[in-house]
Amino acid sequence: MFDKLIAKIKAEPKTMVFTEGTDARILEAASRLLAEGLMKVILIGEPSAVKKAAAEGGFDIEKAEIIDPLGYAGMDEMVETMVQLRKGKMTAEECKAALSKGNYFGTMLVKMGKADCLLGGATYSTADTIRPALQLVKTKPGAHLVSSAFILTREGGDPNLQKIAMGDCAVNLEYKDDLDADGNVKLSGAQKLAEVAVELEKCAKLFGIDSKVAVLSFSTNGSGKGTTVATSREAVKLAKEMNPEMLIDGEMQFDAAVAPEVGQRKFPGSQVAGYANTFVFPNIEAGNIGYKIAQRLGGYDAYGPILLGLNAPINDLSRGCNAEEVYKMAIITAAQ
């Protein structure tokens, strides 16, 4: 999987900004990425502190660009741009204060075209990585929300399930209708879930998954009612309209999604039921529990969360990550 991604980023060189330039895990991953010639690297932090941390760990970051927000020559331009982007929601002083922090500063480097992609979260929370991205980079044209994917891989077992995608397991708590001031639906929960499905399918294909998308539920093909069943069923219809070429079906239970003898009995004629390898969950509780069960009991290696729907590749690390995970997530981010 990573050989394919590495080939892609070598053919299309990117500049990656790391928001936590003094973190040893970031420095180790950055030194490896630079040594292998996979991408250009920008490290955010005070230069002497970054270099000291690298020297203490024995990491070669000589080819990296180190930028200190507090000494950045283009700060006035950056502040002015951010004020315009925030459209009166933040003053120039508030923007300058925000841009003194690595998460906002790094995101603005991406927004202003000085970097192609960003990886953060080794010390920041997920919210502190996503919030600047939503405020500054924003969602891509046609997208209404940010979601996330996990790519899971393992050796052995069903060849169709050696590499799978799951979403959304990290961002959207649930899929409720958005209403205007008069109580009319501006954006339905089904539309949101359909967007998640379409973006997840695109992400799965990036990783070489011949995607068959199952929208999961406790119900299969109308066998149950209530809670999220109607939303899931409507989301399948909307996703097919958004991308007529994608293979998607639902709502369906997990056994109907992966076991042909169950899926074809409960959902006869479906091209997905029994053969799914890309799974859309009805809410974050199901998604987060589901991918962790697969990881811990199913023996899968999990990569993510990979953020979807943004106007530029920006991803969040776990605060418990190691250097190997940073290295791999950098490759994934640059390849998006």
N, C-alpha and C positions, 0 to 999 in steps of 0.2 A: 504493500500500500504506500509506504513512504518513498520507495524508489520512484513511483509514478509522480508523486508530489514534488520530489526533489528535481526530477527532470523538468517539470513545468516551471519551477521557480528559477532554475538555471537558464531556461530559455527566455524568461521574462523577469529580469532582475528587479528586485524591490528594495526599498529602504524601510527598515523596521525601527520603530521607536519603542524603547522600553522605558516605562515611567519610573522605575525604581532602580536607578543606576548604581547604587552602592550595595545592593543585595547580592550576596555571594552566589546564590543560585542563578540569578540573572547574568552575572559576570561570567560564570562557568559556561552557561549556554551560549552567551554572546561570543566568547572566545572560540568556542567550537564552530559556531556558524561562520565566523570570520575566517578561521583557519581553513574551512572547507569551501570558502568562496560562495556561500549560498545566498548571501544578501548583504547589503550595507546596513550598518547598525548605528543608531543614535541612542546614547545613554543620557537620561535626565539626571542631573545632580551637580553638585559643586565639584569642579574638576579635580582638585587636589584630594578630596574625600573619595571620589570614584577611583582615582589612580591608586590611592593608598589601599583601598579595599581589594582592588585587583592584585596588587603586589603581594598583599598578605595571603591571598589564595593561590598565587602563582598563575594567574590568568593573563594571557596576552590580549590586550584590548587596544593595541597601538593603532590599529586601522579603524577603530570606532570614533565617531564624532561625539564629543561630550558637551552638553549644553546645560548651563546653569540658568534657570528662569530669571533669577535675580540680576544677572548680568547680561541678559540677552539684548543685543543691539536693536532688534526689531520689535521690542515690547510695545512701543507706542502704537505701531501699526496693528499689532495683534490685539491690543485693548480696543482700538477703534473698530476693528472687525467684529470682535465679540459683542460689543455694545449694539452694533447693527443686527447681529444674529439674535440677540436676546430681545430686541424690539421693545425697549423700555422697561423690561423686567429687572434689569440690573444696571446700576450706575457705572460710570467709568472706574470709580474707586473700587466698587465691588468686583468688577471684572478683573482689575489688576490684582486684587487680593486672591481671587480664585486662580489666576494664571501663575501665581507664585508657587502653586502646588503642581507636582508632576503629572497628576491625572488630567487636569484641565490644560496645562501647557502642552503636554504630548498630544492631546486630542486636537488642539488648535494647529499644531504642526501638520497633522494629517489634513485638517480642513483647508489649510492654506497651501497645500501641495508640497510641503517641504519633506514630508514622509508619506509613504504609501499605505502603511498599516501600523497598528499599535497592539502591544501586548502588555497588560498590567494586571494587578491584583495579587501579586506576591505578598504585599502588605496591605493593600487597599481592599475594602469590601467589594462584593459584586455590584452593589448599588453605586459605589463611588467610581466604578469603571463605566457602568452603563449610563449614569446620569449625564456626564459631560458629552458622551456620544450622542445621546438623544437631543441635548440642547444645542449642540454645535454641528455635528456631522449630519444628524437627523436620519430619518428613514429614507430609503431609496424611492424613486418615483413609483407611485401606485401602491406602496406598502403603507399599512396603517399601524403596524406594531412591530416590535422586536421580539423574536423568539429565540429558541436555542435548540441545538442538536447535540446528541452524543453518538459517536461512532464506536461500536463495540466489535472487537475481533477475538477470535479464538481458533485454535487448531483442532482438527478432529470433529466428529459428529456430522450432522447433516451439512453437506457442502453449501446448501442454500442459506444456511444460518451461521456460516463461519465469519461473515462480515455483515453487520446489521446497523440500522440507524434508528434512533429513538428521539422523540421530541413531543412537546416541549417539557423538559424536565427541570428547568432552572429559572425561568423568567415570569411567565404568566400564571398567576394563581388560579384563575378560572376564566370562563368565556361568557360574560354577561353582555346584554345589549347596552350600547351607549345611546342615551336619549338626549334630545335637545330640550330647550327651555319649555317647550309646549308638550313634552312627553312623547314626541315622535322618535322613532328609531333612526339614529344617524348611522350607526354601524352595529350590525347584529352580532351576537355571539357566534353564530354559525359562520358568518363572514370571516371573523377573526380566526376561527379554527381551520377554515378552508385555506386561509393564507399560511398558517403554520404548516399545513399538509403540503402545499405547493413549494414552499421554501425548503422544507425537509427533504422532499424528493430531489430538488436541485442539489442540495448538499450531499445527499447519498450518492448521486451520480458522480460528483467530484471525486469521491473515494472509490470509484469503480464498482459501485453496487448497481446491479441491474434491478432498479427499484420497483417493487410491488408494494403499494401502500395500503395498510389496514388501519382504519379509524376504529380504535378499540372502545369497548363498552362492556357492561355486564350482560348486555343483550346482543343477540345475533339476528340480523335481518328481520327486525320487528317482533322478536319473541318477547321483549319486555317493554315497559313504558315507564315514564317518569324520569326525574333528575336530568341527566345530560343526553338521554337517548335521542330525543327529537333534534337537539342541536347537532349531534354527531351525524345523524342521517342527512340533515339539510346541508351540513358542511361537505359531505361527499358530493352532493349534486353541484354545489357551488364550485368546488375544486375542479370538477370535470369541465365546467364552463370556463374556468380560468385557464386550464391547461388540458385541452381535449385529448392530448396524446398520453398523458400519464395514466398508469394502471392504478386505480384506487377503488376500494370498496369499503362498505361498512353500513351501519355499525356492526361490529362483530366482537365476540369474546376471543381471548388470546388463543385458546385451543383451536377454535375455528380458523384463526389466522394462520397457524403454523402446522396443523395436522390435516393432511388432505382427506383422511377418512372422516374427520369431523366437519371440516370446512365445506366439503362438497355435498355432504348430507344436509347441513343446515343452510348452506348458501349455494344451491345447485347452479352450475353454469358460470360461477364467478371465476375470473382469471386470477383473482388474488387469494380468495379463501383457501387456506391450506398451504399456500406458497408465499406468504408475505415475508418480507425481510426489512420493511420500513414501517415503523409503528408510531401512530399518532395517539397521544393520550388525551382523555377528556378534561383533565385538570393537572395541576402541578403535583398534587399529592400522589396520584396514581403514577405519574411519570417519574418522579423522583424515587419512589419506592420501587417501581418496576426496573429502572436501570441499575439500581443498587443490588437488587436481588440477582439480576443477570450477572453482575460483576462479581458478587461475593459467592453465590451458590452455583452459577452457571460457568464460572471460570473464564469470563470475558475480561479482556483489557479494555478499559473505557477511556476515550479521548473526548474532552470537552469540559465545560459547555462551549460549543462553537456558536457564536452569536449570528443570527440570521435577520435579514431585513434592513440592515444599516446601509448607508450610502458609501461606506468604506469598510475594509476588513479591520475590525476591532474585537479583541477577545479578552476574556477574563481568566486569570489563573486562580487556582485554589491557594489559599494562604498556607496550606500544608504541602504544597507542591515541592518536587525536587528538581534538580538541574536537568535531568533527562526529560521530565515532563515539560519544562520550559522550552527546551530544544525542540521537542516534537510539536508543541503548540505553536511555536514560531514558524515552523515549516507549514503547518496547517493554515495559519493565518495568512502567510505570504502567498499561499496557493489559492486562496478563496477568490 
